[in-house]
Amino acid sequence: MLRHNLKLFFRNIKRNKSTSLINIIGLSTSLACVLLIYLWVYDELKVDKFHENDDRLYQVLTNHHTDKGIATWQEAPIPLASALVQEIPEVEDAMNASWVEDIFTLSHQNDHSNATGRFADKNYFKMFSYELLHGDSAQVLADKNAIVISESMALRLFDTTKNILGKTLKWQYEDHKMQAYISGVFKDIPSYSSDRFDFVLPFGIYEDMLRDEIHWGNHHAKVFLLLRAGTDITKFNEKIGNFIKTKWEYSITTLMVQQYSSKYLYGRYENGKITGGRIDYVRLFSIIAFFILIIGCINFMNLSTARAFRRTKEVGVRKVIGARRMTLISQFFGECILLTFFSLLFALFLVVLLLPQFNEISGKQIALVFDVDHLKWLIAVLLLTVLVAGSYPAFYLSGFDPGNVLKGRVNRSSIETSLRKGMVVFQFTLSIMLIVAVLVVYQQIQLTQNKNLGYDRKDIIYFTIKGELSDHLEAFLAEAKKIPGVKYASGMWGNIVDDTGVSQGPFNWEGKDPNALIPFSNLGIGYDIIELFGIEMKQGRTFSKNFGNDKEKIIFNEAAIEIMGLEDPIGKTVSIWGTDMEIIGVTENFHFRSLHENVKPLFFRLLPNDADKIIIKVKPEMMAETIDKLEDFYKTFNPGLSFDFKFLDTDYQALYSAEQRVAALSQYFAGLAILISCLGLFGLAMFTAERRRKEISIRKVLGQNAAQVTVMLSGEFAKLVLVAILIALPMAYILAQNWLSGFAYRITLQLWYFLGAGLLALCIAMLTVGSQAIGAANRNPVEGLREE
């Protein structure tokens, strides 16, 4: 029987080459999309899950309560970690660590290498499961003179990872230069870790750098906790909520904890609560994958039922000779399994072919590996596809009455016709919603690129101060300004794009509410920085050597003056960290963080000799040659160190990397959804034209021309697409509004986004159907009227 059914399957494939090909292409394309999305989602979900203490490893978040709402930071006061261990029984262990964005210089003899590092307490490698190749996890950070380097860094500096413990390295960070001996080597951090660094230094060094800045009001550390098993997180958050307020009377901060491994996916906070983050994109693409699979299955069902009349006699004869309905159902399900299996093989081939490009777009390093998890998932998808795609055709085909079939009386029920039309509407509803999504995401990304930020980020490069620059900054800037093509050169502490320092005081000014505690962002700048960025002054002046000593002067932005409630602020005095400073200027508001946030209160301090980076504005027409000259000059100033600079505009683009990748991927998936839908429509149009060939011939004999017949055949499908448009557009509007709500500055939804998406889908559908309709309308009517 199996052999007989296989013969029937291949005969049907041969007999219906075009529809079988459409089915295989549609299903394989759907499955390839689903597989790619699955690999992306799987990679996202496993980020940071490799730590042995994952279920007990938490990070402390600080909520800062202001008149403008609650701002959530990942940084906390340095004294917090030890205090929590001592005073809160649920905390088994705690530690401080610095962030990992800063660039250091590591040197061994004459080899210099730029590297990303972090400072961490001695229990770092006990709480986090970064594998040590050499060294004791409990001791590698116990000594202030120690350093733990990565496997790659060891190979870069020593060409080996063996017998290097105890060897000496020099490291430099900003103006801090020290020596350290290698106490350990850790295995390269896996790609599915959100934290990536080349080495770790003892946190005590970081504390020495900060000196008097360490107190309960400053947030310089990331604090990680290892909670005891069985801790109720809700009750724990309630318990530690006001912990800082018991230590510092000026505090406006409450605490909460978040599981460390969830921070990657749930990194968005609103009004002191975790509201989402990358998990939104995981859910979005999971839904897209499901819908694309459904669209492919709908194609299969539609084409299978549409061509069912060709197999009616086969079903009738088999029933007459004794075949039971369950036998026929199992046969048709078996055919579906084979067709799906072939489609899956072709889909796997497509995935292997497309994976390098997909990785480039998504910024990942995904590989197709057939491990147990992936194989289970593939089997599940295969079974789901068979169940969804094969169930209706199997029950439909096996349900024909043999008497009516053999007499040629097979009537298509209105339910069958309505169901097929409904499935077409459903397909195009999903496709239109995807088109709208692509348009909205694209327009929002365009806004982030083109919006006037209030400062000029173009043609600006920056690089970290290291080597001789730390001691001769003023001399370097003076000479750099003489290089042709350099418009401005100055120093700055912080990053105008997304790394301004934030502090909550103590700050005081005339008329201040004694109960109001406001966190201010701040930037330490050299002379000419405000001019370099093209930031407009609303009142007063910028820092200038022409006015003598400006070190006890301060400049605020409009948002700060507004929240402070100051009128005529120029000349007034404010107290910043216990120092009286005179307001000499107010800048217009500018976006020094991403457009996800409103403009925050900010002040500028003059710190010409305490900069951590040099900022240079270059004439665009002389960019290449100016950078070459700057590199030569830099290497003369800093022998043995490489000139590693970045474009400020690149940093700005990185703020929206997730949205840009989503936009790019959405375009591909929306295009594929339309393609798959149109494949099904093409097959249906082909069968409709074939089924109605006699009717078309009679109409032509009675005088209808080809254009009228084409309109008649296309009109039925046009109505279905129009219904899909009416259903899709309101749903797309709601989803677009929901996504845009995550941006403080967002586009206004325009009518043309929705009408354009609907018209595009209609045009593509009509082109697809029209090609078949025109062919049917121009066929010789004699062929349709000739009896077999």
Summary of the structure (lengths in Angstrom):
residues: 788
radius of gyration: 33.7
end to end distance: 31.9
largest distance: 108.0
contacts: 2552
relative contact order: 0.11
helix: 51%
strand: 19%
